[in-house]
Amino acid sequence: MRDRSLQYYLLIPAFFIVLVTTLYPLGYSLATSFREWDLTRQRRPSGFVGLENYGHAFNESGFQNSLWVTTVFVVTSVIITVILAMSLALLLRRTGRLHTFTRVVLILPFAMSPALIGVSYRFMFNPEFGVLAKGLAVVFPALEGTPWLADPDLAMGILIVTDVWHWTPYMTFMCLGGLASIPRETEEAARIDGASSFRIFWEIVLPQMKGVLAVTAVLKTIFALKMFDQVVTLTGGGPGKSTETLAYFIFNVGFKWYDMGYASALAWILTAIMMLISIWYVRMLLTEKKAATA
């Protein structure tokens, strides 16, 4: 009995840390989202306003714009990242010193801070002295002097590039793990029967990688929805509001406009989106597990 009780006592410190750092802030922000709290007028939350903050969100142009920007950013970055990760994994699945060295180098972008990535790309795309801006101008002279971060479409493109560059290594290693679990005998048998490399990939490798690719896409979607650092350090949400993602919009509402009640409601809308994606992901895994055991 004492041994059984000990395991629960040992969990108390961890539970307390989770309670203080996660559960309490979540609960407090949820309560705040139903109240009015403007820091320019009051130090503490005031009256209960029900769903007014949530209703205001869906009627405000700023929220609608940030939701559209986030959708474009998430869909584009997820698709490109998953395709690149799978392609790199197929190239790096072979053994050898060169492939091992490439794997080590590949992890470096993921090891960098997102804020540092944003600052670095901001300098590299500076039209006057940026390395990438000057290099592209040499290859394509028509791009000389292009204001990369002053154009809405180009700024969004660069923001997507930085995010893809940061997360592709991590997703590549996930795909490599999935490829390692595929029996090589099936591919060798297909190759002996005369199947082309593309057909082997399409009919043998890809069907067995669907679960891994689904996990990769879901995780990348959640990471993209939360992406904040690069927006702050690279584009600042501009030009105009062309790169103002939902996470950055919430930051502006809470810490520039000081409307904490509205910001809490927006944060919970973003949380709800991520929770729905997570629930769909769990249900998909359970369905696949039942199908595999049936």
C-alpha positions in Angstrom: 0.0 0.0 0.0 2.8 2.4 0.9 4.5 1.7 -2.5 1.2 2.4 -4.3 0.7 5.7 -2.5 4.3 6.8 -3.1 3.8 7.0 -6.9 0.9 9.5 -6.4 2.9 11.6 -3.9 5.8 11.8 -6.3 3.4 13.3 -8.9 2.3 16.1 -6.7 5.3 18.5 -7.6 4.7 17.9 -11.3 0.9 18.4 -11.0 1.5 21.6 -9.0 3.8 23.0 -11.7 1.3 22.2 -14.4 -1.5 23.8 -12.3 0.5 27.0 -11.8 2.0 27.4 -15.3 -0.8 26.0 -17.5 -4.2 25.2 -15.9 -4.5 28.4 -13.9 -3.6 30.8 -16.8 -5.9 28.9 -19.1 -8.8 29.1 -16.6 -8.2 32.8 -15.8 -8.0 33.7 -19.5 -11.2 31.9 -20.2 -13.0 33.8 -17.4 -11.5 37.0 -18.7 -12.8 36.4 -22.2 -16.3 36.8 -20.9 -15.6 40.1 -19.1 -14.7 43.6 -20.1 -11.1 44.6 -19.2 -9.4 47.6 -20.8 -6.1 48.3 -19.1 -6.2 51.9 -20.1 -9.3 52.4 -17.9 -9.2 49.8 -15.2 -6.6 47.6 -13.4 -8.8 44.6 -13.0 -11.6 42.9 -15.0 -15.0 44.6 -14.7 -18.5 43.5 -15.7 -19.6 40.3 -17.2 -20.3 40.7 -20.9 -21.1 37.1 -21.9 -20.2 36.3 -25.6 -19.9 40.0 -26.6 -16.1 39.7 -27.1 -16.5 36.6 -29.2 -19.2 38.2 -31.3 -17.1 41.3 -31.7 -14.3 39.2 -33.1 -16.3 37.8 -36.0 -17.6 41.2 -36.9 -14.3 43.0 -36.9 -12.3 43.5 -40.1 -9.0 43.1 -38.2 -9.9 39.6 -37.0 -11.2 38.6 -40.4 -8.0 39.8 -42.1 -5.8 38.0 -39.6 -7.8 34.8 -40.0 -7.4 35.0 -43.8 -3.7 35.7 -43.5 -3.3 32.8 -41.1 -5.2 30.5 -43.4 -3.0 31.4 -46.4 0.2 31.1 -44.4 -0.8 27.7 -42.7 -2.0 26.0 -45.9 0.9 27.1 -48.0 3.6 26.4 -45.4 2.2 23.0 -44.5 1.9 21.7 -48.0 5.5 22.9 -49.0 7.0 21.6 -45.8 5.5 18.1 -46.0 6.5 17.7 -49.7 10.0 18.9 -49.0 10.4 16.8 -45.9 9.2 13.6 -47.7 11.5 14.4 -50.7 14.5 14.9 -48.5 13.7 11.8 -46.5 13.7 9.7 -49.6 17.1 11.1 -50.6 18.6 10.7 -47.1 17.3 7.2 -46.3 20.5 5.6 -47.8 23.4 4.9 -45.6 26.9 6.4 -46.0 29.1 9.1 -44.6 27.8 11.8 -47.0 24.2 11.1 -46.0 25.1 11.0 -42.3 26.9 14.3 -42.6 23.9 15.8 -44.5 21.6 14.7 -41.7 23.8 16.5 -39.2 23.9 19.7 -41.2 20.1 19.5 -41.9 19.3 19.8 -38.2 21.0 23.2 -37.9 18.1 25.4 -39.2 15.8 23.8 -36.6 18.3 24.5 -33.8 18.1 28.2 -34.5 15.8 30.5 -32.7 12.7 31.6 -34.7 13.3 35.2 -33.6 16.9 35.0 -34.9 15.7 33.5 -38.2 13.4 36.5 -38.6 16.1 39.0 -37.9 18.6 37.2 -40.2 16.2 37.1 -43.2 15.3 40.7 -42.6 18.9 41.7 -43.1 19.5 39.2 -46.0 16.5 40.6 -48.0 17.4 44.2 -47.5 17.5 45.7 -51.0 20.6 47.8 -50.3 23.0 45.4 -48.6 21.2 42.1 -48.1 23.1 38.9 -49.2 20.0 37.1 -50.7 18.7 40.3 -52.3 22.0 41.0 -54.0 22.5 37.3 -55.0 19.0 37.2 -56.6 19.7 40.4 -58.4 22.9 39.0 -59.9 21.0 35.9 -61.2 17.9 37.9 -62.2 18.9 41.5 -63.0 15.3 42.6 -63.1 15.1 42.0 -59.3 17.7 44.7 -58.6 16.4 47.1 -55.9 13.2 45.1 -55.3 11.7 46.1 -52.0 11.1 42.6 -50.8 9.5 43.3 -47.5 7.6 46.3 -48.7 5.5 44.3 -51.1 2.6 42.4 -49.5 2.9 39.3 -51.7 6.7 39.1 -51.4 6.6 39.7 -47.7 4.2 36.8 -47.2 6.3 34.6 -49.5 9.5 35.4 -47.5 7.6 34.7 -44.2 6.5 31.3 -45.6 10.1 30.6 -46.8 11.5 31.2 -43.3 9.0 29.0 -41.7 9.5 26.2 -44.2 13.3 26.5 -43.8 13.0 26.3 -40.0 10.6 23.3 -39.8 11.6 21.1 -42.8 14.5 19.4 -41.0 12.4 18.3 -38.1 9.7 17.0 -40.4 12.3 15.3 -42.5 13.5 13.3 -39.5 10.0 12.3 -38.8 9.6 11.0 -42.4 13.0 9.2 -42.1 11.7 7.4 -39.1 8.6 6.3 -41.0 10.6 5.1 -44.0 12.8 3.1 -41.7 9.8 1.1 -40.5 8.8 0.1 -44.1 10.1 -3.5 -44.9 12.6 -3.2 -47.7 11.6 -6.7 -49.0 8.4 -5.2 -50.5 10.3 -2.7 -52.5 13.0 -5.2 -53.6 10.2 -7.6 -54.8 8.5 -4.8 -56.8 11.9 -3.8 -58.3 12.6 -7.4 -59.3 9.1 -7.5 -61.0 10.2 -4.5 -63.1 8.4 -1.7 -61.3 9.8 1.8 -61.8 11.0 3.9 -58.9 8.0 6.2 -59.2 5.6 3.3 -59.1 7.3 1.8 -56.1 7.0 5.1 -54.3 3.4 5.7 -55.3 2.0 2.2 -54.8 4.2 0.8 -52.0 6.0 3.5 -50.0 3.4 6.3 -50.0 0.4 4.1 -48.8 2.5 2.9 -45.8 3.6 6.5 -45.1 0.1 8.0 -44.9 0.0 7.8 -41.1 3.4 9.5 -40.7 2.5 12.1 -43.2 -0.8 12.8 -41.4 1.1 13.3 -38.1 3.6 15.5 -39.8 0.9 17.7 -41.4 -1.1 18.0 -38.2 1.9 18.9 -36.1 3.1 21.4 -38.7 -0.4 22.9 -38.8 -0.4 23.5 -35.1 3.1 25.0 -35.2 2.1 27.3 -38.0 -1.0 28.5 -36.2 1.2 29.5 -33.3 3.9 31.1 -35.3 4.7 34.5 -33.8 8.4 35.2 -33.5 9.2 35.6 -37.2 6.3 37.9 -37.8 7.6 40.2 -35.1 11.2 40.2 -36.1 10.8 39.9 -39.9 7.7 41.8 -41.1 6.0 43.3 -38.0 2.7 42.3 -39.6 3.3 44.5 -42.6 3.3 46.0 -45.0 0.0 47.2 -43.8 -1.7 44.1 -42.4 -0.7 41.7 -45.1 1.3 39.4 -42.8 -0.6 40.0 -39.5 -1.3 36.5 -38.4 -3.9 35.6 -35.8 -1.3 35.1 -33.1 0.3 38.5 -33.9 -3.2 40.2 -34.0 -3.9 38.8 -30.5 -0.6 40.2 -29.3 -1.5 43.7 -30.7 -5.0 43.6 -29.1 -3.6 42.6 -25.7 -0.3 44.5 -25.5 -0.7 47.5 -27.8 -4.4 48.3 -27.5 -4.6 46.9 -23.9 -8.0 45.2 -24.4 -7.3 42.1 -22.4 -10.9 40.8 -22.4 -11.1 40.9 -26.2 -7.5 39.5 -26.5 -8.5 36.6 -24.2 -11.5 35.8 -26.4 -9.3 35.8 -29.5 -6.7 33.6 -27.8 -9.5 31.1 -27.0 -10.7 31.1 -30.6 -7.2 30.2 -31.7 -7.1 27.5 -29.0 -10.4 26.1 -30.1 -9.1 25.8 -33.7 -6.0 23.9 -32.5 -8.1 21.7 -30.2 -10.4 20.8 -33.1 -7.4 19.8 -35.2 -6.0 17.7 -32.4 -9.3 16.0 -31.8 -9.6 15.2 -35.5 -6.0 13.8 -35.4 -6.7 11.6 -32.4 -9.9 10.2 -33.9 -8.1 9.5 -37.2 -5.4 7.5 -35.3 -8.0 5.6 -33.4 -9.9 4.8 -36.6 -6.7 3.6 -38.3 -5.8 1.5 -35.2 -9.2 -0.2 -35.2 -8.9 -0.9 -39.0 -5.4 -2.4 -38.5 -6.6 -4.7 -35.7 -9.8 -5.7 -37.4 
